Amino acid sequence: MELVIILIVLALLAFWVARIYNQLVELKNRHENGFSQIEIQLKRRYDLIPNLVETAKAYMSHERETLEAVISARNDAAAGLAAAAGNPGDANAIKELAGAEGILSGAMSRFNVTMEAYPDLKASANMTQLSEELTTTENKVAFARQAFNDQVTEFNTYRSSFPPVLFASTFGFGNDAALLEFEDSQEIQAAPKVSF
C-alpha cells in the first residue's frame, strides 16, 4: 500500500513538473511568434523605403547625403533584424535591432524634414501612396511590438515566479527574454514642452 502511495505522489510530482515545462515552452513560443509578426512588418517597411528614396531622387537631386543615410540606416536595420530573427530570445540581438531602428527612425525624420522643402515631391501621387503605406506599416509595427513585449513580459514573469524559477534553468529557460523598445517610443510618450 505504501508503494502505491509513493508511486501516486511521484506521478503527481512528475505531472506537476511537466506542466511547468509545458507552460514555459508555450510562453516562449508565443513571444517568438510575436517577434515573427514584428519581423514581417519590419521587412515590409524595409521594402518600402528604397521605393520611397527612388521616388524622391527625381525631386531631391541636391539631397544625396540624406538619401544615402536613409538607405544605409535601412540596410543596418535589416541586418539587425536578421540577427534578431535568428534568436529572438537573445537580449544583445534585440538591443542591436532597437539601436539600428533608432538610427533608421532618425534618418527617416531627417528625410521627412528635407522633403518639406520640395512641394512637388509632397504632391506626387507615388510619394503620397508610399508615405501612406509606410505610415500604415509603422502602425502595424507598433502594434506587433506591443504584443511581443506583452508576451515577453508574461514569459519573464512566469519564468521568475515560484515554483517555475526552480526548474527554468534546468529546462533551458535560464535567461529573461528582452523587450523590444525603440528609442523613438520613449520620445513619443514624453509630453511636448511648449513655451511662449
BAFI-3210 file (N, C-alpha, C; in Angstrom, 3 decimals, decimal comma, padded with zeros to 6 digits):
// residues 196
n [1|2|3|4|5|6|7|8|9|10|11|12|13|14|15|16|17|18|19|20|21|22|23|24|25|26|27|28|29|30|31|32|33|34|35|36|37|38|39|40|41|42|43|44|45|46|47|48|49|50|51|52|53|54|55|56|57|58|59|60|61|62|63|64|65|66|67|68|69|70|71|72|73|74|75|76|77|78|79|80|81|82|83|84|85|86|87|88|89|90|91|92|93|94|95|96|97|98|99|100|101|102|103|104|105|106|107|108|109|110|111|112|113|114|115|116|117|118|119|120|121|122|123|124|125|126|127|128|129|130|131|132|133|134|135|136|137|138|139|140|141|142|143|144|145|146|147|148|149|150|151|152|153|154|155|156|157|158|159|160|161|162|163|164|165|166|167|168|169|170|171|172|173|174|175|176|177|178|179|180|181|182|183|184|185|186|187|188|189|190|191|192|193|194|195|196]
n.u [000,816|001,935|003,804|002,196|001,089|003,418|004,153|001,962|002,269|004,766|004,047|002,188|003,908|005,671|003,858|003,198|005,687|006,069|003,964|004,805|007,076|005,860|004,303|006,291|007,470|005,285|004,862|007,319|007,233|005,096|006,134|008,206|006,771|005,430|007,582|008,113|005,947|006,555|008,847|007,816|006,402|008,457|010,137|008,466|008,393|011,098|011,222|009,639|011,024|013,319|011,835|010,558|012,777|013,792|011,699|011,889|014,388|014,248|013,252|014,787|017,537|019,717|020,047|021,561|023,148|021,366|019,552|021,244|021,938|019,520|019,153|021,442|020,979|018,654|019,629|021,355|019,488|017,980|019,908|020,254|017,714|017,744|019,688|018,466|016,164|017,143|017,540|015,327|015,272|017,671|019,138|021,111|020,987|018,407|018,673|020,559|019,047|017,048|018,623|019,543|017,099|016,436|018,353|017,572|015,012|015,720|017,082|014,973|013,343|014,899|014,851|012,108|011,855|013,525|012,130|009,986|010,799|010,368|007,791|006,643|007,396|006,060|003,496|003,392|001,833|002,814|004,589|002,848|001,234|003,194|004,063|001,739|001,453|003,768|003,275|001,040|002,274|004,128|002,384|001,420|003,780|004,182|001,948|002,495|004,919|004,114|002,461|004,371|006,100|004,326|003,963|006,575|006,904|004,985|006,110|008,606|007,694|006,317|008,421|010,106|008,647|007,534|006,688|008,106|010,635|012,407|012,842|013,338|015,985|017,107|015,560|016,420|015,615|016,889|017,418|015,972|013,765|014,292|012,827|011,560|012,329|012,057|013,970|012,548|010,012|010,062|010,445|008,075|006,215|006,788|005,639|005,141|007,040|005,985|006,616|006,154]
n.v [-001,197|001,240|001,563|002,047|004,525|006,072|005,866|007,151|009,745|010,386|010,274|012,388|014,483|014,373|014,966|017,584|018,923|018,503|020,015|022,606|022,792|022,549|024,883|026,850|026,359|026,929|029,680|030,720|030,055|031,672|034,319|034,205|033,810|036,221|037,908|037,142|038,272|040,978|040,934|040,403|042,805|044,712|043,908|044,502|047,250|047,826|047,121|049,071|051,470|051,795|052,238|054,615|056,324|056,155|057,369|059,906|060,727|061,823|064,350|065,410|066,009|067,357|066,432|064,201|063,103|062,853|060,987|058,780|058,281|057,375|054,972|053,567|053,364|051,863|049,462|048,656|048,293|046,216|044,196|043,969|043,047|040,544|039,246|039,274|037,818|035,301|034,480|035,299|035,425|036,370|038,822|040,722|040,779|041,754|044,275|045,420|045,475|047,269|049,577|049,975|050,427|052,820|054,537|054,374|055,502|058,103|058,872|058,702|060,703|062,984|062,823|063,244|065,874|067,183|066,656|068,355|070,713|070,433|070,920|069,869|067,221|066,337|066,519|064,566|061,705|059,093|059,394|060,160|057,854|055,928|057,037|056,853|054,051|053,428|054,706|053,236|050,746|051,364|051,741|049,121|047,851|049,016|047,998|045,235|045,164|045,956|043,784|041,734|042,596|042,407|039,630|038,784|039,887|038,411|035,833|036,233|036,907|034,585|032,724|033,680|033,384|031,588|028,224|027,839|029,083|027,449|025,377|026,436|027,093|024,539|023,405|024,833|027,474|029,730|032,495|035,789|036,915|039,547|042,781|044,621|047,712|050,719|053,661|055,956|055,468|056,125|058,839|059,647|059,175|061,089|064,194|067,014|070,041|073,302|076,641|080,140]
n.w [000,000|000,791|-001,220|-003,445|-002,757|-002,707|-005,427|-006,608|-005,569|-006,712|-009,407|-009,528|-008,865|-011,052|-013,092|-012,348|-012,636|-015,375|-016,338|-015,653|-017,300|-019,851|-019,856|-019,814|-022,317|-023,993|-023,479|-024,313|-027,035|-027,783|-027,457|-029,299|-031,653|-031,619|-032,146|-034,762|-036,037|-035,819|-037,362|-039,938|-040,464|-040,252|-042,351|-044,488|-044,196|-044,653|-047,315|-048,478|-048,097|-049,965|-052,323|-051,703|-051,460|-054,084|-055,503|-054,426|-055,327|-057,887|-057,428|-055,401|-056,025|-054,966|-052,459|-051,865|-049,788|-047,619|-048,672|-049,056|-046,407|-045,376|-046,806|-045,995|-043,212|-043,300|-044,382|-042,321|-040,256|-041,355|-041,338|-038,575|-037,898|-039,151|-037,609|-035,074|-035,631|-035,928|-033,326|-031,265|-028,523|-027,644|-025,855|-026,557|-029,376|-029,732|-028,546|-030,297|-032,645|-031,824|-031,480|-034,130|-035,355|-034,116|-035,231|-037,903|-037,693|-037,005|-039,358|-041,164|-040,137|-040,634|-043,400|-043,891|-042,948|-044,751|-047,071|-046,849|-047,971|-050,625|-052,403|-054,750|-054,660|-052,363|-053,334|-055,214|-056,553|-056,317|-054,160|-052,143|-051,935|-051,199|-048,796|-047,262|-047,164|-045,775|-043,328|-042,455|-042,198|-040,199|-038,060|-037,810|-037,088|-034,585|-033,155|-033,316|-031,973|-029,425|-028,735|-028,782|-026,713|-024,563|-024,515|-023,987|-021,437|-020,039|-020,281|-018,949|-016,381|-015,575|-015,716|-013,740|-011,472|-008,504|-008,443|-010,915|-011,256|-009,982|-011,743|-014,255|-015,232|-015,359|-017,348|-019,525|-019,745|-018,671|-018,883|-018,919|-021,478|-023,841|-023,967|-026,756|-027,429|-029,013|-029,521|-030,283|-029,276|-026,602|-026,744|-027,937|-025,958|-024,067|-022,924|-025,026|-024,753|-024,354|-024,931|-024,530]
ca.u [000,000|002,831|004,412|001,186|001,024|004,661|004,045|000,970|002,904|005,784|003,341|001,663|005,059|006,125|002,847|003,328|006,918|005,808|003,080|005,656|007,879|004,981|003,917|007,472|007,583|004,184|005,110|008,472|006,746|004,253|006,914|008,933|005,801|005,234|008,710|007,977|004,985|007,340|009,747|007,031|006,107|009,710|010,576|007,625|008,883|012,398|010,963|009,036|011,968|014,021|010,885|010,375|014,002|013,844|010,723|012,386|015,623|013,930|012,958|015,756|018,861|020,753|019,978|022,135|023,626|020,188|019,030|022,195|021,839|018,309|019,406|022,428|020,295|017,720|020,410|021,812|018,324|017,650|020,902|019,898|016,515|018,145|020,386|017,484|015,228|017,808|017,372|014,590|015,476|018,990|018,979|022,018|020,455|017,230|019,176|021,160|017,937|016,431|019,537|019,505|015,802|016,526|019,128|016,710|013,959|016,347|017,326|013,672|012,883|015,641|014,321|010,799|012,072|014,076|011,064|009,108|011,299|010,065|006,335|006,275|007,578|004,963|002,263|003,491|000,916|003,619|005,113|001,712|000,861|004,257|004,038|000,593|001,779|004,789|002,598|000,247|003,218|004,660|001,356|001,416|004,998|003,943|001,031|003,202|005,929|003,394|002,046|005,592|006,559|003,387|004,254|007,869|006,656|004,279|007,105|009,569|007,006|006,084|009,720|010,715|007,774|007,726|007,853|008,848|012,018|013,219|013,083|013,571|017,367|017,288|014,879|016,989|014,951|017,594|017,513|014,791|013,717|014,436|011,787|011,994|011,936|012,730|014,242|011,501|008,809|010,204|010,257|006,661|005,457|007,073|004,781|005,905|007,159|005,592|006,924|005,751]
ca.v [000,000|002,400|001,681|002,667|005,949|006,701|005,957|008,196|011,034|010,613|010,563|013,760|015,382|014,382|015,703|018,994|019,417|018,519|021,168|023,805|022,768|022,840|026,293|027,617|026,183|027,659|031,122|031,027|030,009|032,859|035,541|034,035|034,092|037,680|038,530|036,901|039,264|042,208|040,705|040,565|044,222|045,440|043,596|045,303|048,620|047,908|047,051|050,332|052,595|052,071|052,824|055,999|057,049|056,249|058,380|061,212|061,081|062,665|065,695|065,856|065,698|068,008|065,859|062,859|062,651|062,444|059,761|057,703|057,991|056,573|053,629|052,936|053,026|050,775|048,235|048,267|047,795|044,906|043,251|043,770|042,204|039,177|038,692|039,061|036,779|034,030|034,117|036,396|035,432|036,935|040,222|041,576|040,933|042,628|045,634|045,910|045,803|048,504|050,674|050,193|051,032|054,214|055,261|054,459|056,492|059,428|059,152|058,947|062,018|063,993|062,717|063,904|067,318|067,636|066,542|069,522|071,791|070,079|070,784|068,998|065,853|066,042|066,431|063,413|060,608|057,957|059,697|060,126|056,457|055,268|057,584|056,251|052,645|053,418|055,062|052,068|049,723|051,813|051,431|047,671|047,531|049,426|047,027|043,954|045,328|045,962|042,403|040,996|042,985|041,810|038,204|038,659|040,163|037,243|034,757|036,563|036,853|033,179|032,102|034,161|033,142|030,327|027,340|027,664|029,545|026,314|024,452|027,141|026,913|023,115|023,149|025,662|028,776|030,432|033,951|036,538|037,397|041,005|043,607|045,380|049,108|051,636|054,943|056,928|055,213|056,860|060,248|059,890|059,160|062,292|065,305|068,100|071,256|074,479|077,887|081,318]
ca.w [000,000|000,832|-002,543|-004,308|-002,377|-003,185|-006,886|-006,927|-005,265|-007,748|-010,662|-009,421|-008,923|-012,449|-013,848|-011,977|-013,275|-016,819|-016,585|-015,615|-018,528|-020,991|-019,791|-020,248|-023,770|-024,623|-023,378|-025,182|-028,415|-028,009|-027,691|-030,562|-032,706|-031,598|-032,849|-036,199|-036,542|-035,971|-038,495|-041,170|-040,679|-040,489|-043,711|-045,390|-044,065|-045,328|-048,750|-048,926|-048,005|-051,229|-053,281|-051,278|-051,817|-055,548|-055,902|-054,000|-056,058|-059,036|-056,963|-054,396|-056,556|-054,153|-051,110|-051,985|-048,475|-046,842|-049,268|-048,764|-044,970|-045,182|-047,331|-045,118|-041,956|-043,628|-044,529|-040,981|-039,524|-041,928|-040,813|-037,167|-037,871|-039,493|-036,438|-034,001|-036,050|-035,699|-031,919|-030,641|-027,080|-027,361|-025,444|-027,319|-030,731|-029,636|-028,298|-031,538|-033,545|-031,328|-031,799|-035,581|-035,648|-033,677|-036,253|-039,080|-037,410|-037,110|-040,781|-041,796|-039,677|-041,425|-044,759|-043,908|-042,811|-046,025|-048,065|-046,704|-048,835|-052,008|-052,510|-055,870|-054,186|-051,446|-054,117|-056,103|-056,215|-055,846|-052,830|-051,223|-051,718|-050,441|-047,434|-046,576|-046,898|-044,732|-042,084|-042,073|-041,750|-038,908|-037,056|-037,620|-036,326|-033,195|-032,549|-033,193|-030,924|-028,157|-028,469|-028,462|-025,376|-023,604|-024,439|-023,300|-020,021|-019,488|-020,171|-017,895|-015,092|-015,220|-015,543|-012,499|-010,321|-007,806|-008,459|-012,169|-011,153|-009,520|-012,844|-015,518|-015,689|-015,670|-018,615|-020,588|-019,785|-017,609|-019,039|-019,324|-022,857|-023,864|-024,576|-027,926|-027,244|-029,922|-028,870|-030,576|-028,484|-025,354|-027,044|-028,230|-024,719|-023,300|-023,327|-025,623|-023,956|-025,105|-024,239|-025,293]
c.u [000,864|003,476|003,460|001,093|002,261|004,625|003,053|001,571|003,955|005,141|002,772|002,784|005,576|005,145|002,978|004,557|006,726|004,915|003,870|006,483|007,031|004,549|005,080|007,643|006,512|004,440|006,293|008,030|005,881|005,104|007,773|008,008|005,506|006,358|008,597|006,949|005,663|008,219|009,022|006,807|007,375|010,249|009,759|008,088|010,195|012,243|010,385|010,056|012,745|013,108|010,652|011,575|014,111|012,879|011,245|013,601|015,348|013,730|014,086|017,192|019,985|020,830|020,538|022,555|022,463|019,646|019,946|022,146|020,623|018,555|020,406|021,788|019,317|018,461|020,922|020,661|017,916|018,632|020,630|018,685|016,880|018,841|019,402|016,508|015,830|017,662|016,662|014,720|016,806|018,860|019,883|021,516|019,247|017,674|019,815|020,090|017,287|017,307|019,528|018,184|015,776|017,267|018,289|015,603|014,510|016,598|016,021|013,104|013,575|015,146|012,993|010,930|012,597|012,999|010,116|009,526|010,980|008,566|005,896|006,387|006,432|003,654|002,251|002,580|001,677|004,106|003,997|001,321|001,916|004,282|002,885|000,858|002,798|004,176|001,764|001,148|003,819|003,662|001,302|002,642|004,777|003,016|001,725|004,243|005,271|002,970|003,261|006,061|005,630|003,683|005,587|007,683|005,957|005,244|008,060|008,939|006,791|007,413|010,350|009,866|008,061|006,531|008,593|010,322|012,946|013,642|013,520|014,984|017,628|016,680|015,409|016,334|015,568|017,585|016,167|014,892|013,741|013,233|012,383|011,449|012,757|012,884|013,131|010,254|008,874|009,983|008,794|005,853|005,685|006,187|005,633|005,930|006,852|005,959|006,576|006,689]
c.v [001,268|002,642|002,359|004,163|006,685|006,866|007,034|009,575|011,365|010,951|011,978|014,784|015,495|015,160|017,200|019,620|019,495|019,697|022,465|023,896|023,154|024,303|027,186|027,542|026,992|029,166|031,551|031,043|031,222|034,095|035,410|034,265|035,587|038,394|038,313|037,852|040,624|042,095|040,925|042,042|045,034|045,153|044,380|046,750|048,784|047,825|048,359|051,475|052,823|052,682|054,304|056,842|057,213|057,309|059,774|061,661|062,039|064,127|066,269|065,567|066,292|067,422|064,433|062,285|062,139|061,118|058,568|057,315|057,112|055,134|052,884|052,492|051,886|049,451|047,734|047,686|046,419|043,843|042,954|042,878|040,758|038,506|038,375|037,947|035,392|033,543|035,254|036,453|036,053|038,434|041,144|041,818|041,868|044,070|046,232|046,288|047,114|049,709|051,012|050,833|052,504|055,071|055,427|055,484|057,910|059,821|059,445|060,300|063,127|063,997|063,455|065,415|067,891|067,643|067,749|070,668|071,557|069,843|069,870|067,527|065,454|065,832|065,219|062,284|059,393|058,192|059,653|058,690|055,739|055,749|056,996|054,787|052,531|053,741|053,885|050,960|050,089|051,513|049,935|047,219|047,867|048,435|045,683|044,023|045,322|044,536|041,556|041,316|042,450|040,322|037,939|038,879|038,983|036,071|035,013|036,468|035,410|032,484|032,467|033,879|031,775|029,432|027,238|028,096|028,414|025,403|025,135|026,922|025,477|022,779|023,997|027,018|029,692|031,937|034,562|036,864|038,925|041,667|044,331|046,792|049,974|052,969|055,950|056,706|055,944|058,351|060,584|059,978|060,419|063,423|066,410|069,331|072,448|075,704|079,058|082,451]
c.w [000,000|-000,520|-003,522|-004,016|-002,875|-004,700|-007,311|-006,686|-006,320|-009,094|-010,656|-009,507|-010,360|-013,330|-013,599|-012,647|-014,793|-017,187|-016,589|-016,901|-019,735|-021,015|-020,228|-021,762|-024,488|-024,607|-024,236|-026,638|-028,744|-028,281|-028,945|-031,749|-032,775|-032,316|-034,350|-036,820|-036,731|-037,208|-039,824|-041,468|-040,953|-041,892|-044,726|-045,378|-044,819|-046,842|-049,296|-048,990|-049,295|-052,295|-052,975|-051,695|-053,330|-056,063|-055,574|-054,801|-057,209|-058,627|-056,102|-054,850|-055,714|-052,742|-051,079|-050,622|-047,611|-047,355|-048,970|-047,290|-044,686|-045,636|-046,444|-043,797|-042,170|-043,726|-043,177|-040,156|-040,042|-041,439|-039,338|-037,018|-038,171|-038,307|-035,317|-034,357|-035,844|-034,269|-031,193|-029,123|-026,674|-027,085|-026,248|-028,737|-030,737|-029,408|-029,550|-032,554|-033,121|-031,643|-033,280|-035,992|-035,227|-034,691|-037,518|-038,869|-037,509|-038,557|-041,506|-041,373|-040,457|-042,863|-044,861|-043,781|-044,128|-047,105|-048,012|-047,627|-050,309|-052,170|-053,658|-055,470|-053,276|-052,196|-055,050|-055,623|-055,687|-054,426|-051,795|-050,896|-050,881|-048,995|-046,627|-046,230|-045,770|-043,368|-041,566|-041,528|-040,401|-037,785|-036,767|-036,832|-034,851|-032,486|-032,336|-032,089|-029,545|-027,774|-028,075|-027,050|-024,287|-023,414|-023,729|-021,803|-019,355|-019,291|-019,003|-016,506|-014,656|-014,895|-014,207|-011,261|-009,693|-008,089|-009,783|-012,092|-010,699|-010,679|-014,140|-016,059|-016,113|-017,032|-019,765|-020,750|-018,742|-017,695|-019,394|-020,806|-022,803|-024,529|-025,772|-027,792|-028,179|-029,221|-029,091|-029,749|-027,151|-025,589|-027,292|-026,944|-023,886|-023,828|-023,944|-024,728|-024,851|-024,278|-025,142|-025,027]
res [m|e|l|v|i|i|l|i|v|l|a|l|l|a|f|w|v|a|r|i|y|n|q|l|v|e|l|k|n|r|h|e|n|g|f|s|q|i|e|i|q|l|k|r|r|y|d|l|i|p|n|l|v|e|t|a|k|a|y|m|s|h|e|r|e|t|l|e|a|v|i|s|a|r|n|d|a|a|a|g|l|a|a|a|a|g|n|p|g|d|a|n|a|i|k|e|l|a|g|a|e|g|i|l|s|g|a|m|s|r|f|n|v|t|m|e|a|y|p|d|l|k|a|s|a|n|m|t|q|l|s|e|e|l|t|t|t|e|n|k|v|a|f|a|r|q|a|f|n|d|q|v|t|e|f|n|t|y|r|s|s|f|p|p|v|l|f|a|s|t|f|g|f|g|n|d|a|a|l|l|e|f|e|d|s|q|e|i|q|a|a|p|k|v|s|f]
***
